[in-house]
Each structure stands twice: as C-alpha cells, then as structure tokens.
Amino acid sequence: MQLRISPSMRSITISNGVVDSMKLRVGPALPHAHQPPHHAHASSSSSAFSYRSLFYFVLFCACLLPFVFIRTALVTLEGLECSSLDCFKRHIGPNIFSKSNGNSKKLVKELYEVLHKVDKEEVQNLGKLPDTFHEFMSEMKTNKYDARTFAVRLKATMENMNKEIKRSRLSEQLFKHYAASAIPRGIHCLSLRLTDEYSSNAHARKQLPPPELLPILSDNSYHHFVLATDNILAASVVVSSAIQSSEHSERMVFHIITDKKTYPGMHSWFALNTVSPAVIEVKSVHQFGWLTRENVPVLEAMENHHFVRSHYHGNRASAVSGGDNPRAFASKLQARSPMYISLLNHLRIFLPELFPNLDKVLFLDDDVVIQRDLSPLWEIDLQGKIMGAVETCRGNDKWVMSKRFRTYFNFSHPLIVANLDPDECPWAFGMNIFDLSAWRKTNIRETFHYWVKENIKSGLTLWKFGTLPPALIAFRGYVYPIDPAWHMLGLGYQENTKLDNVRKAAVIHYNGQCKPWLDIGFKHLKPFWTKHVNVSNDFVRHCHILEPL
C-alpha cells in the first residue's frame, strides 16, 4: 500500500499497487450560484473542517491498518482465535493495555521461592494423596490451599507417583526374568517329539558323522566350530546360518555338546536334517568319561555350597532392594540365573581337554546368528595369544560397548582392588577363536578355578555375573583384540540397536534376556534369527513354533 500527500496538504492519494489509486481532495468547496455569499462562506468553512478531519482520520487509519493486518495474520497462523478486546490486549502487548505484568512476575517469583524451600524439606506422611491431576486440582480448590501447602502436596504426590512407576518397572524386570528362564511351549514340544523319534526311528539314531568321516573330526585342515547348548532350535539356527553364510561349507566341522537329557532330541534333529557338505557330531557330556561333577571341583563346590544354591535357585524377588533402579535390578536377576552354574556353561574352560587333537577352534554361543563367511578368522595371526575376541570398551553404542572391569567386578573388595585395574578393557564371550596348542602351555584353567573358589568363599561378592569375570582374570595377557565388525553384541537387551549395523555384522549376538525365540524378544530384531528357522520341517510345524498364540 502506498500513501502520497500533496505538498499543499490539500490532497491524499492511496494506492494498493493492484487496482487504480483513489485520490481525495482537501479544501474549500465552491459556493453554488443561488447561495448568498455569507451562507456560502459558512458552508465553505464547514466543508473545509469536515474534509480536514477526514484527512487526518484516513491518515491515522493508513498508518494503523498495516500493523493490525500483520498482527492479525500472526495470530491466525498461530491457530489462535482472537475476537475479544482482552485477547487483543494480550497479543498487542500487556505493557500498553495493562499494568498487571509486574504483579504476575512477582507472583511467579514468590511461587518459585516456596517451591525451592519445600524441595529441601523432607515430606511427612500426608495420608491419602490424589491419583490424578484432576483429583489434585479438585482437592486444591475445595480446601483452598495456600502456596506452601500446595507445594508440599504437589511434591508428595509426585514422589508417590515416582515410587509407583519404579515399583512397576521392577515388577516388569522380574516378570521378564521369569519369561527368559522359562522354556517356550513350542521348543519344549520340539524336544519331546524329537526324543520320541530317537527311540522309534532308526534313521534318527544313525551315527553322526558316518564312520567314513570320523577322521575329519580331528583333522586340523578343516574349520572346527564348537557349540555347547541344550536348545535344539537355537543350535539348528547357528549351524544353518553358518553354512548358508560360508564360502567353504565343505570345510566346516560342527562339534555340538549337550546334556544327557537333551542328547536324544539333538541327535535326532541333525540325523534327520542333513548339513552336507559340512560335517557334524553330537555328543553328550556323559560321553566324556572324565567330565563329571566329581572331577570338576569348582562345579561340585558350587552345587554343594548352601549359599550358592540359595543364590541361584532361591527367591528371585529377594534380589530387589529399595535403592535399586530397574536396570541394576535386571543385572542382579541375570546374575542369579541357574545357567551360570550349569556344566554346559563351564565347558569352554575345558576346550583343550575336550578336543586334544585340535589346534584351533571357534567357540559359539547358541544365541548367535552368522551372517558372513567366518573362514578368515582361522587366518588371523593371534601373535602368540590364546584367544581372539572383540573388546567391549569402545564403540558407537555407549551402553553395549562402553564397559570396563569396574562393570563386572566389585572394586570395594580388597582382593579385587589388589589384583585388578578398574579401567582395564574387557572382552566378550559368544564368538571366540581359540589357539588350543598355545592354551595347553598355560595354567589358564587353574587360574579360572582359583578365582571361582575365591568368589564362593567371599559369599559371591567379588563379581555379579557368571563365567565371564573369572575368565577375564584367567585370560589376562592372552587375548588378541579382533575387529568389532566380526561380533556385534547386545541384541538381547539393547532395543535401540541400529538395523544397518546389524546387517553389516559378521556375527550378531542376542546376549541378554530378550532372546529371539522368546515372546519378549525385540520384534524388529527377531527376523534376523527367524529367517534361519526351518519352518517347513514337520516337527517345527506340528509344535507351532513361531506361530502367534
């Protein structure tokens, strides 16, 4: 909009730049012929006064209207409806139309002071507190609380709600622990059906491997994989994913060790589901004559020690304390899992004795999936070390890959303080390449057993997790760090794992409670595991594995 005023102040032109301009003249009107002179003069004065008033009015509007237009546009864009004078005053500015701004600031300042004082005070028992904000407001209006009473009630209500939230989260962790410890119905069904098949079907009992392939079991020109598990479905996924990802599956040999109870079902599965051209053997711990609890003094002590039995088989809920946060409580529950005193979980420390003729093996946990050819691991020069492992003190995921020795050990205990460095970098089990020839020249197993016994003597106060802490001590100085791309951890407890990183990893590890075969497993991470389940298998279909309940 353009505004032009003539130099004589007798005309004003208003133009909007789109339509024709409008011109107003300001000045005395000429008298009509029939009017008397004096009347004409009066009319002229009146007209001049009216036009001059109109001139100033139009000038005022021309200056004000753009401001009003812009302010109205802003209000409209903000989604505010402003039709009252009070609303208009709020948006034009309280300093122009109101003098209450100073009082408002003073009121807010006083409220801050009251809240600050109450925050430093201990809240006493105030009886029943409101459960909702609506109840709180109703109570405040009904009782006409002063500022201090309002602040005290507000603090008490918020603290009570925080306690309820914490209690719910602790309960969630406890229920998740029970779910993680239970055997899913489908997997239990699979084990029972395969065990029955072992007793009734000769093909399910056939020798693994066939007699002509037995020499391969101790042939060091092959790549030997070791897996200790009592989970048939998980074992099938590990073997299947490894073969599918390998560029040299004809050179792969799998050694599966299980317990006596699971052996018939495990043998049936791999006897009826060939892994050719790879070679596989299935053995039970009872088939190793020397591997008994009587000959493994640590396991014998752990089973017979009353405190240890109570710790691992007692009431899980007793692990919680009022000061625990949910994550700390989850760690305590995980540390109390009976799996940590199972013979299968301790087998890795006996690898040189279990495979006396092998020089190098790759040990895998049963909750991993192989996505890339692992043959290059056998070519890594361990530089005289015993084991190749991924370190867990550096990486992009600050929860999974930011651990130190202080994460696992109790550095308030004098024995730990005297022997370990809290900032030392740990490493991970789950996918480890072992040089058994070099291992046999060390006292790693004796060191491992010594520290397990010391932990039992201390009432399990040296560390909270199972077999990793004593292994971290026993293998100190014997670990060669390998590229983290070989082994990605945390898929069983880090829900925010990035899928792009999962796809790139050679081995993904569902360590943690949320295993992919459980209902509590993370939905977006399960497909990397479930795609290796043989859903066309009759036993899998009849047991409704992976089918929704």
C-alpha positions in Angstrom: 0.0 0.0 0.0 1.4 3.4 -1.0 0.4 6.8 0.5 1.1 10.2 -1.2 0.3 13.6 0.3 0.4 16.7 -1.9 2.9 19.5 -0.9 -0.1 21.8 -0.3 -1.6 19.2 2.1 -4.9 19.5 0.0 -4.9 16.0 -1.4 -4.0 12.5 -0.4 -3.6 9.5 -2.8 -3.9 5.9 -1.6 -2.8 3.1 -3.9 -2.5 -0.6 -3.3 -0.4 -1.3 -6.4 -3.1 -3.6 -7.9 -6.2 -1.5 -8.7 -6.5 2.1 -9.6 -5.5 4.7 -7.0 -8.0 6.7 -5.1 -7.5 10.4 -4.7 -9.1 12.6 -2.0 -9.0 16.4 -2.3 -9.0 18.5 0.8 -10.0 22.2 0.6 -13.0 24.7 0.5 -15.8 23.8 -1.8 -17.0 26.4 -4.4 -20.4 28.1 -3.4 -23.4 27.4 -5.5 -24.7 30.3 -7.6 -28.0 30.6 -5.8 -26.5 30.7 -2.4 -25.9 34.0 -0.7 -22.3 35.0 -0.1 -22.4 34.8 3.7 -24.0 31.4 3.5 -21.5 30.2 1.0 -18.7 31.3 3.3 -20.2 29.3 6.2 -20.6 26.2 4.0 -17.1 26.6 2.8 -15.7 26.7 6.3 -17.9 23.7 7.4 -16.8 21.6 4.4 -13.1 22.6 5.0 -13.4 21.4 8.6 -15.1 18.1 7.6 -12.6 17.3 4.9 -9.6 18.2 7.0 -10.9 15.9 9.8 -11.5 13.2 7.3 -7.9 13.7 6.0 -6.4 13.1 9.4 -8.7 10.2 10.1 -7.7 8.5 6.9 -4.0 9.2 7.6 -4.3 7.6 11.0 -6.1 4.5 9.6 -3.5 4.2 6.8 -0.7 4.0 9.5 -2.6 1.7 11.8 -4.1 -0.8 9.4 -0.9 -2.4 8.2 0.1 -3.1 11.8 -3.3 -4.6 12.6 -3.2 -6.7 9.5 0.2 -8.1 10.2 -0.7 -8.8 13.9 -3.9 -10.5 12.9 -2.1 -12.6 10.4 0.4 -13.8 13.0 -2.4 -14.7 15.4 -4.2 -16.6 12.7 -1.0 -18.5 11.8 -0.6 -19.5 15.5 -4.0 -21.0 15.4 -5.4 -18.5 18.0 -8.9 -17.1 17.8 -8.8 -13.5 19.0 -12.2 -11.8 18.8 -12.3 -10.1 22.2 -10.6 -6.9 23.4 -8.9 -8.9 26.2 -7.4 -11.3 23.7 -6.4 -8.4 21.5 -4.7 -6.7 24.5 -2.7 -9.9 25.3 -1.3 -10.1 21.8 -0.7 -6.4 21.2 1.2 -6.2 24.4 0.4 -6.2 28.2 2.6 -3.2 28.7 0.4 -1.0 26.6 -3.0 -2.0 27.8 -2.4 -3.5 31.2 -0.2 -2.8 34.2 -0.5 -6.3 35.7 2.7 -7.7 34.2 4.8 -6.6 37.1 2.4 -8.3 39.5 2.5 -11.5 37.5 6.2 -11.6 37.6 6.2 -11.0 41.3 3.7 -13.9 41.8 5.8 -16.3 39.8 8.9 -15.3 41.8 7.1 -15.9 45.1 5.9 -19.3 43.9 9.5 -20.3 42.9 10.7 -19.4 46.3 8.1 -21.5 48.0 8.8 -24.5 45.8 12.5 -24.1 46.3 12.1 -24.2 50.1 9.8 -27.2 50.0 12.2 -29.1 47.8 14.8 -29.0 50.6 12.4 -30.3 53.2 11.5 -33.9 54.0 7.9 -34.7 53.2 6.0 -36.2 56.1 3.2 -38.8 55.7 0.3 -36.8 54.4 -2.2 -39.6 54.3 -4.1 -40.4 51.1 -2.7 -38.5 48.1 -4.6 -37.8 44.8 -4.0 -40.3 42.0 -4.7 -37.9 39.1 -4.1 -34.3 38.2 -7.9 -33.8 38.2 -8.2 -35.0 41.7 -5.3 -32.8 42.8 -6.9 -29.7 41.3 -10.3 -30.5 42.9 -8.6 -31.0 46.3 -6.8 -27.7 46.0 -9.9 -25.8 45.1 -12.0 -27.5 47.8 -9.5 -26.9 50.6 -8.3 -23.5 49.3 -4.6 -24.3 49.9 -2.1 -21.6 50.4 1.1 -21.6 48.3 3.1 -23.6 50.8 0.5 -26.3 51.3 0.1 -26.5 47.6 3.8 -27.0 47.1 4.0 -29.7 49.8 1.1 -31.6 48.5 2.4 -31.4 44.9 5.9 -32.7 46.0 4.3 -35.6 48.0 2.1 -36.5 45.0 4.9 -36.5 42.5 7.2 -38.6 44.8 4.4 -41.1 45.4 3.9 -41.4 41.6 7.6 -41.9 41.1 7.6 -44.7 43.6 4.7 -46.4 41.8 6.5 -46.1 38.5 9.6 -47.6 39.9 7.7 -50.4 41.5 6.0 -51.2 38.2 9.4 -51.2 36.4 10.9 -53.5 38.9 8.0 -55.9 38.6 8.4 -55.7 34.8 12.0 -56.8 35.1 11.1 -59.6 37.5 8.4 -60.9 35.1 10.8 -60.6 32.2 13.4 -62.6 34.1 10.8 -65.4 34.7 9.9 -65.3 31.0 13.6 -65.5 30.0 14.1 -68.5 32.3 11.1 -70.5 31.1 11.1 -72.9 28.2 8.7 -71.8 25.5 6.0 -74.4 24.8 7.0 -74.8 21.2 10.6 -75.6 22.0 9.6 -78.0 24.8 7.3 -79.7 22.3 10.1 -80.0 19.7 12.4 -81.6 22.2 9.8 -84.1 23.3 8.8 -85.1 19.8 12.4 -85.5 18.6 13.3 -87.6 21.7 10.3 -89.9 20.9 11.6 -90.0 17.3 15.0 -91.1 18.6 13.5 -94.1 20.3 11.2 -95.2 17.5 13.1 -94.3 14.3 16.4 -95.9 13.4 17.2 -93.0 11.0 17.1 -90.6 13.9 19.7 -92.8 15.7 22.2 -93.1 12.8 25.8 -92.4 13.6 27.0 -88.8 13.3 29.1 -88.4 11.4 29.2 -91.6 9.3 32.1 -93.9 10.1 34.0 -92.9 6.9 34.0 -89.2 8.0 35.2 -89.8 11.6 38.9 -88.9 10.8 37.7 -85.4 9.8 36.7 -84.7 13.4 40.4 -84.4 14.3 41.7 -83.1 11.0 43.2 -79.6 11.5 42.9 -78.7 7.8 39.2 -78.2 8.5 37.5 -75.3 10.3 36.1 -76.6 13.6 33.1 -75.0 15.3 32.2 -75.8 18.9 28.7 -75.2 20.3 27.5 -76.2 23.9 23.7 -76.0 24.3 20.6 -77.7 25.4 18.4 -75.7 23.0 17.7 -77.7 19.8 16.1 -74.9 17.8 18.9 -72.4 18.7 21.5 -74.9 17.7 19.8 -75.5 14.3 19.8 -71.8 13.6 23.6 -71.4 14.5 24.5 -74.3 12.2 22.1 -73.3 9.4 23.2 -69.7 9.4 26.9 -70.6 9.4 26.6 -73.0 6.5 24.5 -70.5 4.4 27.0 -67.7 5.0 30.1 -69.8 4.3 32.0 -69.8 1.1 33.7 -73.1 2.0 31.0 -75.1 3.8 32.7 -78.3 2.7 35.5 -77.4 5.1 33.2 -76.9 8.1 33.0 -79.3 11.1 30.5 -78.7 13.9 31.0 -80.2 17.3 27.8 -79.9 19.3 27.9 -80.8 23.0 24.7 -81.1 25.0 23.4 -82.6 28.3 22.2 -86.1 28.8 18.5 -85.1 28.8 18.6 -83.2 25.5 21.0 -85.6 23.7 18.4 -87.9 22.0 16.4 -84.9 20.6 19.5 -83.0 19.5 20.9 -86.1 17.8 17.5 -86.8 16.1 17.3 -83.3 14.6 20.8 -83.4 13.0 20.4 -87.0 11.9 17.1 -86.2 10.1 18.2 -82.8 8.8 21.4 -83.2 6.9 24.0 -80.4 6.9 26.0 -81.7 4.0 28.6 -80.9 2.7 29.5 -79.8 6.2 30.2 -82.5 8.9 28.6 -82.6 12.3 28.9 -84.6 15.5 26.6 -84.5 18.5 27.9 -85.6 21.9 26.6 -85.5 25.4 28.7 -84.5 28.5 28.1 -88.0 29.8 30.0 -89.4 26.8 33.2 -87.7 28.1 34.1 -90.2 30.8 36.3 -87.8 32.7 33.9 -84.8 32.6 31.9 -85.4 35.8 31.0 -83.2 38.7 33.3 -85.3 40.9 36.2 -84.4 38.6 35.3 -80.8 38.2 35.8 -79.5 41.8 34.5 -76.0 41.1 31.2 -77.2 39.9 31.0 -79.7 42.8 31.6 -76.9 45.3 29.1 -74.6 43.6 26.4 -77.3 43.7 27.0 -78.4 47.3 27.5 -74.9 48.8 24.3 -73.9 50.5 24.7 -70.2 49.9 25.4 -70.7 46.2 22.3 -72.9 45.8 20.2 -70.3 47.5 21.6 -67.6 45.4 21.0 -69.3 42.1 17.8 -71.3 42.9 16.2 -69.2 45.6 13.6 -66.5 45.6 14.5 -64.1 42.7 12.3 -61.3 44.2 14.6 -61.1 47.2 17.3 -59.7 45.0 15.5 -56.3 44.9 16.2 -53.5 47.3 14.6 -50.2 47.7 17.5 -48.3 46.2 17.7 -50.3 43.0 16.9 -48.8 39.7 15.3 -51.1 37.1 18.5 -51.6 35.1 20.5 -52.5 38.2 17.7 -54.9 39.3 17.8 -56.5 35.9 21.5 -57.1 36.2 21.1 -58.7 39.6 18.4 -61.0 38.2 20.6 -62.0 35.3 23.5 -62.8 37.6 21.3 -65.1 39.6 20.3 -67.3 36.6 20.9 -71.0 37.3 22.6 -71.3 33.8 25.7 -69.8 35.4 26.3 -72.9 37.4 25.4 -75.4 34.7 28.1 -77.7 33.3 27.4 -76.6 29.8 28.2 -73.0 30.6 31.6 -74.1 32.0 32.6 -76.3 29.1 34.6 -73.6 27.3 37.2 -73.6 30.0 37.9 -77.3 29.2 38.3 -77.0 25.4 41.9 -78.2 25.3 40.9 -81.4 27.1 37.6 -81.9 25.1 39.5 -81.7 21.8 43.0 -82.9 22.5 43.8 -83.4 18.8 42.7 -80.0 17.5 44.9 -76.9 17.2 42.3 -74.2 16.7 38.5 -74.0 17.2 35.8 -71.3 17.0 33.6 -71.4 20.0 30.0 -70.1 19.5 27.2 -69.4 21.9 23.7 -70.7 21.0 22.2 -67.2 20.7 24.2 -66.0 17.7 23.5 -65.8 14.0 26.3 -66.0 11.4 25.8 -63.6 8.5 29.2 -63.7 6.8 31.9 -66.2 5.9 34.0 -66.8 9.0 36.9 -68.6 7.3 39.2 -65.6 7.6 39.2 -66.0 11.4 41.4 -69.0 11.0 43.9 -66.9 9.1 44.3 -64.3 11.9 47.7 -64.2 13.4 47.0 -64.1 17.2 50.6 -63.1 17.8 51.1 -65.8 20.4 47.9 -65.1 22.2 45.4 -67.8 23.2 42.1 -66.2 22.1 40.8 -63.7 19.6 37.8 -61.7 21.0 36.0 -58.4 20.5 36.7 -55.8 23.1 33.7 -54.1 24.7 35.2 -50.8 25.9 34.9 -48.9 22.7 32.2 -48.5 20.0 29.3 -46.4 18.9 26.8 -47.9 21.2 27.6 -46.4 24.6 25.5 -48.9 26.6 26.8 -52.1 24.9 30.3 -51.1 24.1 31.4 -48.9 27.0 32.3 -51.5 29.6 35.3 -51.6 31.9 36.5 -54.0 34.5 34.5 -51.9 37.1 31.4 -53.0 35.2 31.9 -56.6 36.3 33.9 -56.6 39.5 33.3 -55.3 43.0 36.2 -52.8 43.5 35.2 -52.2 47.1 36.6 -55.7 47.9 40.3 -55.6 48.9 41.1 -58.8 46.9 39.8 -57.2 43.7 41.5 -53.8 44.4 44.8 -55.5 44.9 44.8 -57.5 41.7 42.8 -55.6 39.0 42.6 -52.3 37.3 39.0 -50.8 37.2 39.8 -49.1 33.8 41.0 -52.2 32.1 39.2 -53.1 28.9 37.1 -56.3 28.9 36.1 -58.5 26.0 33.1 -60.7 25.1 32.3 -64.3 25.0 30.0 -65.7 22.3 32.3 -65.8 19.3 35.9 -66.6 20.1 38.7 -68.1 18.1 41.0 -70.3 20.4 44.5 -71.5 19.8 44.3 -74.7 21.7 48.0 -75.6 21.1 49.1 -72.4 22.9 46.5 -72.8 25.6 47.8 -76.2 26.6 51.1 -74.5 27.6 49.4 -72.2 30.2 47.7 -72.5 33.6 44.5 -70.6 32.5 42.1 -73.3 33.8 43.8 -73.4 37.2 43.6 -69.6 37.5 39.9 -69.7 36.5 39.1 -72.3 39.1 41.1 -70.4 41.8 39.1 -67.2 41.3 35.7 -69.0 41.2 36.5 -70.6 44.6 37.6 -67.3 46.0 34.3 -65.8 44.9 32.4 -68.6 46.7 34.5 -68.1 49.8 33.6 -64.4 49.8 29.9 -65.1 49.5 29.8 -64.2 45.8 30.9 -60.6 46.5 33.8 -60.4 44.0 31.6 -60.2 41.0 27.9 -60.5 40.0 27.9 -62.2 36.6 28.7 -65.9 35.9 31.7 -67.2 34.0 32.9 -64.1 32.2 34.5 -62.3 35.2 36.8 -65.3 36.2 37.6 -65.7 32.5 38.5 -62.0 32.3 41.1 -62.7 35.0 42.3 -66.0 33.8 42.9 -64.8 30.2 44.6 -61.6 31.1 47.5 -61.1 28.7 46.3 -63.9 26.5 43.6 -62.1 24.4 44.1 -60.7 20.9 41.5 -58.0 20.0 39.8 -58.6 16.7 37.8 -56.2 14.6 34.4 -55.4 16.2 32.7 -56.0 12.9 33.2 -59.7 13.5 30.9 -59.8 16.5 28.0 -57.4 17.3 26.6 -57.7 20.8 23.6 -56.5 22.8 20.7 -57.7 20.6 19.1 -59.3 23.7 18.9 -56.1 25.7 19.6 -53.1 23.5 16.3 -52.4 21.9 17.6 -49.3 20.0 20.2 -51.4 18.1 20.6 -49.8 14.6 19.4 -52.2 11.9 22.1 -51.0 9.4 24.8 -52.1 11.9 23.1 -55.4 12.4 23.1 -56.1 8.6 26.8 -55.3 8.3 28.0 -57.5 11.2 29.5 -60.9 10.6 28.0 -62.4 13.8 25.1 -60.9 15.7 24.7 -61.9 19.3 21.4 -61.9 21.2 23.1 -61.8 24.6 20.7 -60.7 27.3 17.2 -61.7 28.4 15.3 -60.9 25.2 16.2 -64.0 23.2 14.7 -64.1 19.6 12.9 -67.4 20.4 11.0 -65.8 23.3 7.9 -63.6 23.2 9.8 -60.9 25.0 12.4 -60.7 22.1 12.5 -57.4 20.2 10.2 -57.6 17.3 12.3 -55.7 14.8 15.4 -57.8 15.6 13.8 -61.2 15.5 13.7 -61.6 11.7 17.5 -61.8 11.5 17.1 -65.0 13.6 13.8 -66.4 12.5 14.7 -66.5 8.8 17.0 -69.4 9.6 14.3 -71.5 11.3 13.3 -74.4 9.0 9.5 -73.6 9.2 8.8 -76.4 6.6 10.1 -79.1 8.9 7.2 -81.3 10.2 8.4 -81.2 13.8 8.6 -77.4 13.7 5.1 -77.1 12.1 3.5 -79.6 14.5 4.9 -77.7 17.5 3.6 -74.4 16.1 7.0 -72.8 16.5 7.0 -69.1 15.6 3.2 -69.1 15.2 1.3 -66.5 17.3 -0.5 -67.7 20.3 
